[in-house]
Amino acid sequence: MKSPFRHLRSDLFSHISLCTYALFFLSVMLPPSALALKQSKQRSGKCPRALSAPEQNILVVVNPSSTGKYMEGGIRHTETNGSKENNFYSVAVITRPSPSWVFDGLNLDGFDRVYDMDDYLSYYHLAEAMKADLGSKTGKGGLNIKIVPGTQTAIEAHTKLGDLLNTGQQNQPETLPFLLSKGRATEALGKKNIRVPKQVEATEESEMLRFLENTPGPWVIKPPNSSGGDQVVKAYTVKDALVAFRNSIRQMNADRNINHSLLVQEFLRGKEYAPNGIMVNGVPKFTEIIAYDRVEVMGAGNLYKSITVLDPNSLEHKEIIAKLIPYTKRVLEALGFKNGAFHPEIILDPEKGPALVEFNGRMAGGSGLPYFISRATGVPIMELLAKSLYRPRSFLEHPEMYSLQSQVAAFLIRCPKEGLMMRPDLEPFLKNTLGKALMKIIPYVDLNKPLVKSIDLDTTPVLVVLKARDAKRMTRILDSLESIQTSGGFFSST
């Protein structure tokens, strides 16, 4: 028997299909500039400023973290000599949410225009909207558009938009997979006889177990495309490795990527360093070499305890730098990386030498750390970034590495167990304890609520940025803060 509602169902489905096609047609045919204007008003709360010059410097920051905000401000200041001239225009592009510690409370009002990838069908449609809004000419004699990634989530958009907008700042096409997956970069380097850890990128437990059988522990298990130390676990036993694998596989990580696989590496003994810098046409300038001190927390893996910038003038640091710089140059060349900021993470074994464990095509420090490093050390990081984008010849005139005016470091206050409260007088307590050594207190979580046990930067309560006249003084400061951490002095007794 035929249903009496068959015609109604048919009409209903027809209407749904018609609406679907109509929405698709509008999304394609609606002027891109109109979508961008709508989004800009929603995000920034104001109409975007109009372009006023035929040849204008335009900076596009994709997924601007706090560092992205400092990029925008620093580059604007450099390009306009500190004035508010209308020959510089900044754009924020949001492709997808980034870690909460990056985006929570981030104010985008400083940008002249904001685009949201959710409003566009593809990078092509977004690029066409930007061309329509910013000017149809993006080559010689037109608008000078340059793009920088604010976070790890921005790497793909940075590359694809750069090609579509003809920015002329992209790396070789084969370099992109190395920037999107940490495992691919180390695998490629291993094939070129550059020292890296043994590893496997496992999608199933069986793949990992085969690797563990043939590789002495301990092992490091982590997502191939995340940041901030998220879900990085050091496993001493097969049981620990299985727990770590099961906790992370097919789960969302801090960069809002699903872990379809996990990178399992042999644990390399030695200290971790990051020789960060900026590159133009294959010529690198090293902005800061960071030394990481880690602490192991049961059930939470390895956490950063402190971050220190090495001083090229220090006798203690010179030998370390002399090993890291040539190795980093080999890595950059092997990966075909020629343009942009770079943030490699390297383990230095006193006997075996350096080995890359991660490579990132972005600036380090989602909390704006490069800005504070620049302020304390005198290294013109933002000026170098601006010149790499808009004045490459001037960039090449800078030295390969700068001496430091003062020492800079960052200390991470960690929460050792669930439910603790941060002491209510934390800020005055730190100011009184550290005096002029205190540069900035950066909270990652709501300090007025019970804290979650530290697992990564997403749950680490506070970053304390410090400066000192020399490395020895900084070591004493960091040791005193670690003593307070160990004694529970950062937390309330109630």
C-alpha positions as CSV (number, residue, x, y, z in Angstrom):
1,M,0.0,0.0,0.0
2,K,1.3,3.4,-1.0
3,S,1.8,5.9,1.8
4,P,-0.6,8.9,1.7
5,F,2.3,11.1,2.7
6,R,4.6,10.1,-0.2
7,H,3.9,13.3,-2.1
8,L,4.6,15.3,1.1
9,R,7.9,13.5,1.6
10,S,8.8,14.1,-2.0
11,D,8.0,17.8,-1.8
12,L,9.9,18.1,1.5
13,F,13.0,16.4,0.1
14,S,12.8,18.6,-3.0
15,H,12.7,21.7,-0.9
16,I,15.7,20.5,1.2
17,S,17.7,19.7,-2.0
18,L,16.7,23.1,-3.5
19,C,17.8,24.9,-0.3
20,T,21.1,23.0,-0.2
21,Y,21.9,23.9,-3.8
22,A,20.9,27.5,-3.1
23,L,23.2,27.7,-0.2
24,F,26.0,26.2,-2.2
25,F,25.4,28.7,-5.0
26,L,25.4,31.7,-2.6
27,S,28.5,30.5,-0.9
28,V,30.3,30.4,-4.3
29,M,28.7,33.5,-6.0
30,L,28.5,35.9,-3.0
31,P,31.2,38.5,-3.3
32,P,34.1,37.3,-1.2
33,S,34.6,40.8,0.2
34,A,31.1,40.8,1.6
35,L,31.8,37.6,3.5
36,A,35.1,39.0,4.8
37,L,33.4,42.3,5.9
38,K,30.8,40.3,7.8
39,Q,33.4,38.2,9.5
40,S,35.6,41.2,10.3
41,K,32.8,43.0,12.0
42,Q,31.9,39.9,14.0
43,R,35.5,39.3,15.1
44,S,37.0,42.7,15.6
45,G,33.9,44.7,16.4
46,K,34.7,47.3,13.8
47,C,34.7,47.9,10.0
48,P,38.0,47.2,8.4
49,R,40.2,50.1,7.6
50,A,40.4,50.8,3.8
51,L,43.7,50.5,2.0
52,S,45.1,53.9,1.2
53,A,48.3,53.3,-0.8
54,P,48.8,51.6,-4.2
55,E,51.9,49.8,-2.9
56,Q,51.2,48.8,0.7
57,N,52.9,46.4,3.0
58,I,50.3,43.8,4.1
59,L,51.1,41.3,6.9
60,V,48.9,38.2,7.1
61,V,49.2,36.3,10.4
62,V,47.5,32.9,10.3
63,N,46.1,31.7,13.6
64,P,47.7,34.5,15.6
65,S,48.7,33.3,19.1
66,S,50.1,35.8,21.6
67,T,53.3,35.6,19.6
68,G,51.3,36.4,16.5
69,K,50.1,39.6,18.2
70,Y,53.7,40.6,19.0
71,M,54.6,39.8,15.4
72,E,52.0,42.2,14.2
73,G,52.9,44.9,16.6
74,G,56.7,44.5,16.2
75,I,56.6,44.4,12.4
76,R,54.2,47.3,12.2
77,H,56.5,49.3,14.5
78,T,59.6,48.4,12.4
79,E,58.0,49.1,9.0
80,T,56.5,52.5,10.1
81,N,59.3,53.6,12.4
82,G,56.9,53.6,15.3
83,S,54.4,55.9,13.7
84,K,50.8,55.1,12.8
85,E,51.2,55.7,9.1
86,N,48.8,54.1,6.7
87,N,51.5,52.2,4.7
88,F,51.1,49.1,6.7
89,Y,48.1,46.8,6.9
90,S,47.7,43.7,9.1
91,V,45.3,40.8,8.6
92,A,44.5,37.9,10.8
93,V,43.3,34.6,9.3
94,I,41.7,32.0,11.6
95,T,41.7,28.6,10.0
96,R,40.6,26.5,13.0
97,P,40.9,26.7,16.8
98,S,44.3,26.4,18.3
99,P,45.3,25.3,21.9
100,S,43.3,27.0,24.6
101,W,46.4,28.5,26.1
102,V,47.0,30.3,22.8
103,F,43.6,31.6,22.0
104,D,41.9,32.2,25.4
105,G,41.3,35.9,25.8
106,L,43.2,36.8,22.6
107,N,42.1,40.2,21.4
108,L,42.2,40.6,17.6
109,D,41.2,44.3,17.5
110,G,44.8,45.3,16.7
111,F,44.4,43.7,13.2
112,D,42.9,45.9,10.4
113,R,41.0,42.9,9.0
114,V,40.1,39.4,10.2
115,Y,39.1,36.4,8.1
116,D,37.6,33.1,9.3
117,M,38.2,30.0,7.2
118,D,34.7,28.7,8.3
119,D,33.2,31.3,5.9
120,Y,34.9,29.9,2.8
121,L,34.8,26.6,0.9
122,S,38.5,26.3,0.3
123,Y,41.8,28.2,0.5
124,Y,41.2,29.3,-3.1
125,H,37.9,31.0,-2.1
126,L,39.7,32.7,0.9
127,A,42.5,33.9,-1.3
128,E,40.1,35.3,-3.9
129,A,38.3,37.1,-1.1
130,M,41.5,38.6,0.1
131,K,42.5,39.6,-3.4
132,A,39.1,41.3,-3.9
133,D,39.4,43.1,-0.5
134,L,43.1,44.0,-0.5
135,G,43.5,44.7,-4.2
136,S,43.6,42.5,-7.3
137,K,47.3,43.0,-8.0
138,T,49.6,40.9,-5.8
139,G,52.7,40.9,-7.9
140,K,55.2,43.5,-8.9
141,G,53.9,47.0,-8.7
142,G,51.0,45.9,-6.5
143,L,50.3,45.0,-2.9
144,N,53.2,43.5,-1.0
145,I,51.5,40.7,0.8
146,K,53.5,38.5,3.2
147,I,52.3,35.6,5.4
148,V,53.6,34.3,8.7
149,P,52.2,31.3,10.7
150,G,51.2,32.2,14.3
151,T,51.0,28.6,15.5
152,Q,51.7,25.0,14.4
153,T,48.1,24.8,13.1
154,A,48.9,27.6,10.6
155,I,51.6,25.8,8.6
156,E,49.4,24.3,5.9
157,A,47.4,27.6,5.4
158,H,50.6,29.6,5.4
159,T,52.0,27.5,2.5
160,K,48.8,27.2,0.4
161,L,47.8,30.9,0.8
162,G,51.3,32.0,-0.1
163,D,51.1,30.1,-3.4
164,L,47.6,31.4,-4.2
165,L,48.5,35.1,-3.3
166,N,51.9,34.9,-5.1
167,T,53.9,36.1,-2.1
168,G,57.1,34.7,-3.4
169,Q,58.2,33.5,0.1
170,Q,57.4,29.8,0.0
171,N,59.8,26.8,0.4
172,Q,60.1,23.9,-2.0
173,P,56.8,22.0,-2.4
174,E,58.4,18.8,-1.1
175,T,59.2,20.6,2.2
176,L,55.6,21.0,3.3
177,P,55.1,17.3,4.4
178,F,58.1,17.7,6.7
179,L,56.5,20.7,8.3
180,L,53.2,19.0,8.8
181,S,54.5,15.8,10.3
182,K,57.4,15.6,12.8
183,G,57.9,11.9,11.9
184,R,58.4,12.6,8.2
185,A,61.1,15.2,8.9
186,T,63.2,12.9,11.1
187,E,62.6,10.0,8.7
188,A,63.9,12.1,5.7
189,L,67.0,13.2,7.7
190,G,67.8,9.6,8.7
191,K,67.9,8.6,5.0
192,K,70.5,11.3,4.5
193,N,72.7,10.0,7.3
194,I,71.9,12.8,9.6
195,R,71.7,11.6,13.2
196,V,68.1,11.3,14.4
197,P,66.3,8.9,16.9
198,K,65.1,5.5,15.8
199,Q,61.3,5.7,15.3
200,V,58.1,4.3,14.0
201,E,54.8,6.1,13.2
202,A,52.3,3.6,14.5
203,T,48.6,3.5,13.8
204,E,48.0,0.3,15.8
205,E,49.4,-1.2,19.0
206,S,51.0,-4.1,17.1
207,E,53.2,-1.7,15.1
208,M,54.4,-0.1,18.3
209,L,55.0,-3.4,20.0
210,R,57.2,-4.7,17.2
211,F,59.3,-1.5,17.4
212,L,59.6,-1.8,21.2
213,E,60.9,-5.4,20.9
214,N,63.8,-4.3,18.8
215,T,64.6,-0.9,20.4
216,P,65.9,-0.7,24.0
217,G,63.8,1.6,26.3
218,P,62.9,4.1,27.5
219,W,60.8,5.4,24.6
220,V,59.1,8.7,23.8
221,I,55.5,8.6,22.5
222,K,53.9,11.7,21.1
223,P,51.5,13.0,18.4
224,P,53.2,13.7,15.0
225,N,51.4,17.0,14.6
226,S,50.9,18.8,17.9
227,S,52.8,21.4,20.0
228,G,53.5,22.7,23.5
229,G,54.7,19.3,24.8
230,D,51.1,18.1,24.5
231,Q,50.6,14.3,25.1
232,V,54.4,13.7,25.1
233,V,55.1,10.7,27.4
234,K,58.4,9.0,28.3
235,A,57.6,5.3,28.8
236,Y,60.0,3.1,30.8
237,T,58.1,-0.2,30.3
238,V,55.9,-1.8,27.6
239,K,53.0,-1.4,29.9
240,D,53.6,2.4,30.3
241,A,53.9,2.6,26.5
242,L,50.6,0.8,25.9
243,V,48.8,3.1,28.4
244,A,50.3,6.2,26.7
245,F,49.3,4.8,23.2
246,R,45.8,4.0,24.3
247,N,45.3,7.4,26.0
248,S,46.3,9.3,22.8
249,I,45.5,7.3,19.7
250,R,42.4,8.6,17.8
251,Q,42.1,11.4,20.4
252,M,42.2,15.1,19.8
253,N,45.5,16.9,20.7
254,A,46.2,20.4,21.8
255,D,46.4,21.7,18.2
256,R,42.9,20.2,17.6
257,N,44.2,17.5,15.3
258,I,43.0,13.9,15.7
259,N,45.9,11.5,16.4
260,H,45.4,9.0,13.6
261,S,48.9,7.8,14.4
262,L,51.5,8.3,17.1
263,L,55.2,8.8,16.8
264,V,57.2,6.3,18.9
265,Q,60.9,7.2,19.2
266,E,63.9,5.9,21.2
267,F,64.7,8.1,24.1
268,L,67.9,10.0,23.4
269,R,70.1,10.9,26.4
270,G,71.4,14.4,26.6
271,K,70.0,17.9,26.9
272,E,67.4,19.5,24.7
273,Y,68.1,22.7,22.7
274,A,66.2,24.8,20.1
275,P,68.5,26.9,17.8
276,N,65.7,29.2,16.5
277,G,66.0,31.6,13.7
278,I,64.8,33.1,10.5
279,M,65.8,32.3,6.9
280,V,65.8,34.1,3.6
281,N,66.8,32.4,0.4
282,G,68.7,29.7,2.3
283,V,70.6,32.1,4.5
284,P,69.8,31.7,8.3
285,K,70.1,34.2,11.1
286,F,69.9,32.7,14.6
287,T,67.7,34.8,16.9
288,E,68.0,32.7,20.1
289,I,69.3,29.3,21.1
290,I,67.1,27.9,23.9
291,A,68.1,25.3,26.4
292,Y,65.2,23.3,27.9
293,D,65.2,21.8,31.4
294,R,62.6,19.1,31.9
295,V,61.1,17.4,34.9
296,E,59.4,14.0,34.9
297,V,56.0,13.9,36.5
298,M,54.4,10.5,37.3
299,G,51.3,10.1,35.1
300,A,52.1,13.2,33.1
301,G,55.3,12.5,31.2
302,N,58.0,15.1,30.7
303,L,57.2,18.8,31.4
304,Y,59.3,21.8,30.8
305,K,60.7,23.1,34.1
306,S,62.5,26.1,32.6
307,I,63.7,27.6,29.4
308,T,67.0,29.5,29.1
309,V,68.6,31.4,26.3
310,L,72.3,30.6,25.6
311,D,74.8,33.5,25.5
312,P,77.4,33.3,22.6
313,N,79.8,35.2,24.9
314,S,79.6,32.7,27.7
315,L,82.5,30.2,27.8
316,E,80.1,27.5,29.0
317,H,77.7,28.1,26.1
318,K,80.2,28.6,23.3
319,E,81.1,24.9,23.0
320,I,77.4,23.9,22.9
321,I,76.6,26.6,20.2
322,A,79.6,25.4,18.1
323,K,78.0,21.9,17.9
324,L,74.4,23.0,17.3
325,I,74.8,25.6,14.6
326,P,76.5,23.5,11.9
327,Y,74.1,20.6,12.6
328,T,71.1,22.9,12.3
329,K,72.4,24.2,8.9
330,R,72.7,20.6,7.7
331,V,69.1,19.9,8.8
332,L,67.7,23.1,7.0
333,E,69.5,22.2,3.8
334,A,68.5,18.5,3.9
335,L,64.8,19.5,4.4
336,G,64.9,22.1,1.6
337,F,63.9,24.8,4.0
338,K,64.9,28.2,2.6
339,N,62.5,30.9,3.8
340,G,60.7,31.7,7.1
341,A,61.1,31.2,10.8
342,F,62.4,27.8,12.0
343,H,62.2,26.1,15.4
344,P,64.1,22.8,15.6
345,E,64.3,20.7,18.8
346,I,67.6,18.9,19.2
347,I,69.0,16.5,21.8
348,L,72.8,17.0,22.3
349,D,74.6,14.0,23.6
350,P,78.1,14.9,24.9
351,E,79.6,11.9,23.1
352,K,77.4,11.2,20.1
353,G,76.6,14.8,19.2
354,P,73.3,16.4,18.2
355,A,70.2,14.7,16.9
356,L,66.9,16.3,15.7
357,V,63.7,15.1,17.4
358,E,61.4,17.7,15.9
359,F,61.3,20.4,13.2
360,N,58.8,23.2,13.1
361,G,58.5,25.9,10.5
362,R,57.4,28.7,12.8
363,M,58.6,30.9,15.6
364,A,58.9,29.3,19.1
365,G,56.7,30.3,22.1
366,G,53.0,30.7,21.7
367,S,53.0,32.9,24.8
368,G,54.9,35.7,23.2
369,L,58.3,34.5,24.5
370,P,60.2,35.9,21.4
371,Y,59.0,39.4,22.3
372,F,60.4,39.1,25.9
373,I,63.6,37.5,24.7
374,S,64.1,40.4,22.3
375,R,63.4,43.0,25.1
376,A,65.9,41.4,27.5
377,T,68.7,40.4,25.2
378,G,68.6,43.2,22.7
379,V,68.4,40.8,19.7
380,P,66.1,42.5,17.2
381,I,63.9,39.5,16.5
382,M,60.9,41.4,15.2
383,E,63.1,43.7,13.1
384,L,64.7,40.6,11.6
385,L,61.3,39.1,10.9
386,A,60.0,42.3,9.3
387,K,63.1,42.6,7.1
388,S,62.9,38.9,6.1
389,L,59.5,39.7,4.7
390,Y,59.8,43.1,3.2
391,R,63.5,44.0,3.0
392,P,65.4,40.8,2.4
393,R,68.6,42.6,1.3
394,S,68.7,44.5,4.6
395,F,68.0,41.2,6.4
396,L,71.1,39.6,4.9
397,E,73.3,42.5,6.3
398,H,72.6,41.4,9.9
399,P,75.1,39.1,11.7
400,E,74.4,35.4,11.9
401,M,74.1,35.6,15.7
402,Y,73.9,38.4,18.3
403,S,75.6,38.7,21.6
404,L,73.2,39.1,24.5
405,Q,72.8,42.3,26.5
406,S,71.5,40.2,29.4
407,Q,70.4,36.7,30.2
408,V,66.7,35.7,29.8
409,A,64.8,32.6,30.9
410,A,61.3,31.4,31.7
411,F,60.2,29.3,34.6
412,L,57.1,27.1,34.6
413,I,55.1,26.7,37.8
414,R,53.6,23.2,37.6
415,C,50.6,21.8,39.6
416,P,51.7,18.5,41.2
417,K,48.2,17.3,42.0
418,E,44.5,17.9,41.3
419,G,42.5,20.5,43.2
420,L,45.3,22.7,44.5
421,M,44.7,26.5,44.6
422,M,47.4,29.0,43.6
423,R,48.3,31.2,46.5
424,P,46.2,34.4,46.2
425,D,49.2,36.8,46.6
426,L,51.2,35.1,43.8
427,E,52.0,38.3,41.9
428,P,53.2,40.4,44.9
429,F,55.0,37.3,46.2
430,L,57.0,36.9,42.9
431,K,57.7,40.6,42.7
432,N,59.1,40.6,46.2
433,T,61.1,37.4,45.7
434,L,62.5,38.3,42.3
435,G,62.7,42.1,42.2
436,K,64.0,43.5,39.0
437,A,64.6,39.9,37.6
438,L,60.9,39.6,37.0
439,M,59.8,40.6,33.5
440,K,56.3,39.1,33.1
441,I,53.9,36.7,34.7
442,I,51.8,34.8,32.2
443,P,49.0,32.6,33.6
444,Y,47.7,29.8,31.4
445,V,44.7,28.9,33.5
446,D,42.2,30.6,35.8
447,L,44.2,31.0,39.0
448,N,41.1,31.6,41.1
449,K,39.9,28.0,40.5
450,P,41.1,24.6,41.7
451,L,44.0,23.6,39.4
452,V,44.3,20.5,37.2
453,K,47.5,18.4,37.5
454,S,50.0,19.6,34.9
455,I,50.1,17.5,31.8
456,D,51.3,20.0,29.3
457,L,51.3,23.8,28.8
458,D,47.5,23.6,28.6
459,T,47.3,22.8,32.3
460,T,50.5,24.5,33.6
461,P,49.3,27.4,35.7
462,V,52.0,30.1,35.2
463,L,55.0,31.0,33.1
464,V,57.4,33.4,34.8
465,V,59.7,35.4,32.4
466,L,63.0,36.4,33.9
467,K,66.1,38.4,33.1
468,A,69.5,38.6,34.8
469,R,72.9,40.2,34.1
470,D,74.7,36.9,33.4
471,A,74.2,33.1,33.2
472,K,75.4,32.4,36.8
473,R,72.9,34.8,38.3
474,M,70.1,33.3,36.2
475,T,71.0,29.8,37.4
476,R,70.7,30.9,41.0
477,I,67.3,32.5,40.3
478,L,66.0,29.3,38.6
479,D,67.3,27.1,41.5
480,S,65.5,29.3,44.0
481,L,62.2,29.1,42.1
482,E,62.6,25.3,41.8
483,S,63.0,25.1,45.6
484,I,59.8,27.0,46.1
485,Q,58.1,24.7,43.6
486,T,59.3,21.6,45.3
487,S,58.2,22.9,48.7
488,G,54.8,23.8,47.5
489,G,55.3,27.5,48.1
490,F,53.4,28.6,45.0
491,F,50.2,27.0,46.2
492,S,47.7,27.9,49.0
493,S,47.8,25.8,52.2
494,T,44.0,26.0,52.5
